[in-house]
Amino acid sequence: MPEKAPGAHDHHRQTAPRVVNCFVLTVSDSRSAATDRSGRLIGDLLKGAGHRVTGAEIVPDEPDRLRETIQARLDDRETDAIIITGGTGISKRDQTVEAV
C-alpha cells in the first residue's frame, strides 16, 4: 500500500495547541449545578484530555441572556473555545441554535 502524502490535517495536528482553554456553557431552564450532569461530564472529559476549563455556567434558554454570556466569553482572553450543551428541545422556548 503506498504512503499517503501529508495533507492539511497533518499540518494542523503538528501546529495545533496541545491545551485549549474551554468554557462549558449549559443552556437549560431546569438544570442546576447539582443536576447538570452533561456540563460536569464535558468538563471532566476536557480535563481528562489535557485541556483547561476556564469556567462553567448554566443559563436559561433566553436568547438575549445567552448572547450576552457568549459575548462575555468571546471577550475573555482566557477562553479559546465555548462548549455549549443543552437548549435543543423542540418547544418554542428552545431558541439556543437561533441565538448562537
VOGUFI-55934 format. One record per residue (C-alpha): residue in three letters; residue number from 0; x negated, y, z negated. Coordinates in Angstrom, 1 decimal. Example, Ala and Ser with C-alpha at 12.3 -4.5 7.8 and 13.67 -1.06 7.14 Angstrom:
2
<rec residu="ALA" num="0" px="-12.3" py="-4.5" pz="-7.8"/>
<rec residu="SER" num="1" px="-13.7" py="-1.1" pz="-7.1"/>
***
This chain:
100
<rec residu="MET" num="0" px="0.0" py="0.0" pz="0.0"/>
<rec residu="PRO" num="1" px="-1.5" py="3.4" pz="1.0"/>
<rec residu="GLU" num="2" px="-2.2" py="6.0" pz="-1.7"/>
<rec residu="LYS" num="3" px="0.3" py="8.9" pz="-1.8"/>
<rec residu="ALA" num="4" px="-1.1" py="12.3" pz="-1.0"/>
<rec residu="PRO" num="5" px="-0.9" py="14.7" pz="-4.0"/>
<rec residu="GLY" num="6" px="2.3" py="16.7" pz="-4.0"/>
<rec residu="ALA" num="7" px="3.7" py="19.8" pz="-5.7"/>
<rec residu="HIS" num="8" px="4.8" py="17.7" pz="-8.6"/>
<rec residu="ASP" num="9" px="1.2" py="16.6" pz="-9.3"/>
<rec residu="HIS" num="10" px="0.1" py="20.2" pz="-9.4"/>
<rec residu="HIS" num="11" px="3.0" py="21.1" pz="-11.7"/>
<rec residu="ARG" num="12" px="2.1" py="18.3" pz="-14.1"/>
<rec residu="GLN" num="13" px="-1.5" py="19.4" pz="-14.2"/>
<rec residu="THR" num="14" px="-0.7" py="23.1" pz="-14.8"/>
<rec residu="ALA" num="15" px="2.5" py="22.9" pz="-16.9"/>
<rec residu="PRO" num="16" px="2.2" py="23.8" pz="-20.6"/>
<rec residu="ARG" num="17" px="2.0" py="20.8" pz="-22.9"/>
<rec residu="VAL" num="18" px="4.1" py="22.6" pz="-25.5"/>
<rec residu="VAL" num="19" px="7.2" py="24.5" pz="-24.7"/>
<rec residu="ASN" num="20" px="8.8" py="26.8" pz="-27.3"/>
<rec residu="CYS" num="21" px="12.5" py="25.9" pz="-27.3"/>
<rec residu="PHE" num="22" px="15.7" py="27.4" pz="-28.9"/>
<rec residu="VAL" num="23" px="18.6" py="25.0" pz="-29.4"/>
<rec residu="LEU" num="24" px="22.0" py="26.6" pz="-28.9"/>
<rec residu="THR" num="25" px="25.2" py="24.7" pz="-29.8"/>
<rec residu="VAL" num="26" px="28.4" py="26.1" pz="-28.4"/>
<rec residu="SER" num="27" px="31.3" py="25.0" pz="-30.5"/>
<rec residu="ASP" num="28" px="34.4" py="26.2" pz="-32.3"/>
<rec residu="SER" num="29" px="34.4" py="23.2" pz="-34.5"/>
<rec residu="ARG" num="30" px="30.8" py="22.3" pz="-35.4"/>
<rec residu="SER" num="31" px="28.9" py="23.5" pz="-38.5"/>
<rec residu="ALA" num="32" px="25.2" py="23.0" pz="-39.5"/>
<rec residu="ALA" num="33" px="26.4" py="19.8" pz="-41.3"/>
<rec residu="THR" num="34" px="28.2" py="18.3" pz="-38.3"/>
<rec residu="ASP" num="35" px="26.1" py="19.4" pz="-35.4"/>
<rec residu="ARG" num="36" px="24.6" py="16.0" pz="-34.6"/>
<rec residu="SER" num="37" px="23.8" py="16.9" pz="-31.0"/>
<rec residu="GLY" num="38" px="21.9" py="20.0" pz="-31.9"/>
<rec residu="ARG" num="39" px="19.9" py="18.2" pz="-34.5"/>
<rec residu="LEU" num="40" px="19.2" py="15.3" pz="-32.1"/>
<rec residu="ILE" num="41" px="18.0" py="17.7" pz="-29.4"/>
<rec residu="GLY" num="42" px="15.7" py="19.4" pz="-31.9"/>
<rec residu="ASP" num="43" px="14.3" py="16.1" pz="-33.2"/>
<rec residu="LEU" num="44" px="13.7" py="14.9" pz="-29.6"/>
<rec residu="LEU" num="45" px="11.9" py="18.1" pz="-28.6"/>
<rec residu="LYS" num="46" px="9.7" py="17.9" pz="-31.7"/>
<rec residu="GLY" num="47" px="9.0" py="14.3" pz="-31.1"/>
<rec residu="ALA" num="48" px="7.9" py="15.1" pz="-27.6"/>
<rec residu="GLY" num="49" px="5.4" py="17.7" pz="-29.0"/>
<rec residu="HIS" num="50" px="7.4" py="20.8" pz="-28.3"/>
<rec residu="ARG" num="51" px="8.2" py="23.6" pz="-30.8"/>
<rec residu="VAL" num="52" px="11.7" py="24.5" pz="-31.8"/>
<rec residu="THR" num="53" px="11.8" py="28.3" pz="-32.4"/>
<rec residu="GLY" num="54" px="15.3" py="28.2" pz="-33.9"/>
<rec residu="ALA" num="55" px="18.8" py="26.8" pz="-33.6"/>
<rec residu="GLU" num="56" px="22.2" py="28.4" pz="-33.7"/>
<rec residu="ILE" num="57" px="25.8" py="27.5" pz="-33.4"/>
<rec residu="VAL" num="58" px="28.1" py="30.0" pz="-31.7"/>
<rec residu="PRO" num="59" px="31.8" py="29.8" pz="-30.9"/>
<rec residu="ASP" num="60" px="32.9" py="29.4" pz="-27.3"/>
<rec residu="GLU" num="61" px="33.4" py="33.2" pz="-26.8"/>
<rec residu="PRO" num="62" px="31.7" py="34.4" pz="-23.6"/>
<rec residu="ASP" num="63" px="30.6" py="37.8" pz="-25.0"/>
<rec residu="ARG" num="64" px="29.0" py="36.2" pz="-28.1"/>
<rec residu="LEU" num="65" px="27.4" py="33.5" pz="-26.0"/>
<rec residu="ARG" num="66" px="25.9" py="36.0" pz="-23.6"/>
<rec residu="GLU" num="67" px="24.7" py="38.2" pz="-26.5"/>
<rec residu="THR" num="68" px="23.0" py="35.2" pz="-28.1"/>
<rec residu="ILE" num="69" px="21.4" py="34.0" pz="-24.9"/>
<rec residu="GLN" num="70" px="20.1" py="37.5" pz="-24.1"/>
<rec residu="ALA" num="71" px="18.6" py="37.8" pz="-27.5"/>
<rec residu="ARG" num="72" px="16.7" py="34.6" pz="-26.9"/>
<rec residu="LEU" num="73" px="15.6" py="35.7" pz="-23.4"/>
<rec residu="ASP" num="74" px="14.2" py="38.8" pz="-25.0"/>
<rec residu="ASP" num="75" px="12.3" py="36.8" pz="-27.7"/>
<rec residu="ARG" num="76" px="8.7" py="36.3" pz="-26.5"/>
<rec residu="GLU" num="77" px="8.5" py="33.2" pz="-28.9"/>
<rec residu="THR" num="78" px="11.1" py="31.3" pz="-26.8"/>
<rec residu="ASP" num="79" px="10.3" py="29.7" pz="-23.4"/>
<rec residu="ALA" num="80" px="13.4" py="27.7" pz="-23.0"/>
<rec residu="ILE" num="81" px="17.0" py="27.7" pz="-24.3"/>
<rec residu="ILE" num="82" px="18.6" py="24.3" pz="-24.6"/>
<rec residu="ILE" num="83" px="22.4" py="24.5" pz="-24.7"/>
<rec residu="THR" num="84" px="24.7" py="21.8" pz="-25.9"/>
<rec residu="GLY" num="85" px="28.5" py="21.8" pz="-26.2"/>
<rec residu="GLY" num="86" px="31.1" py="24.1" pz="-24.9"/>
<rec residu="THR" num="87" px="32.0" py="22.0" pz="-21.9"/>
<rec residu="GLY" num="88" px="35.5" py="20.8" pz="-22.7"/>
<rec residu="ILE" num="89" px="38.5" py="21.2" pz="-20.4"/>
<rec residu="SER" num="90" px="40.6" py="23.7" pz="-22.3"/>
<rec residu="LYS" num="91" px="40.9" py="27.3" pz="-21.2"/>
<rec residu="ARG" num="92" px="38.9" py="28.3" pz="-24.3"/>
<rec residu="ASP" num="93" px="35.8" py="26.4" pz="-23.0"/>
<rec residu="GLN" num="94" px="34.0" py="29.1" pz="-20.9"/>
<rec residu="THR" num="95" px="30.4" py="28.2" pz="-21.5"/>
<rec residu="VAL" num="96" px="29.5" py="27.5" pz="-17.9"/>
<rec residu="GLU" num="97" px="31.1" py="30.7" pz="-16.7"/>
<rec residu="ALA" num="98" px="29.4" py="32.8" pz="-19.4"/>
<rec residu="VAL" num="99" px="25.9" py="31.4" pz="-18.7"/>
***
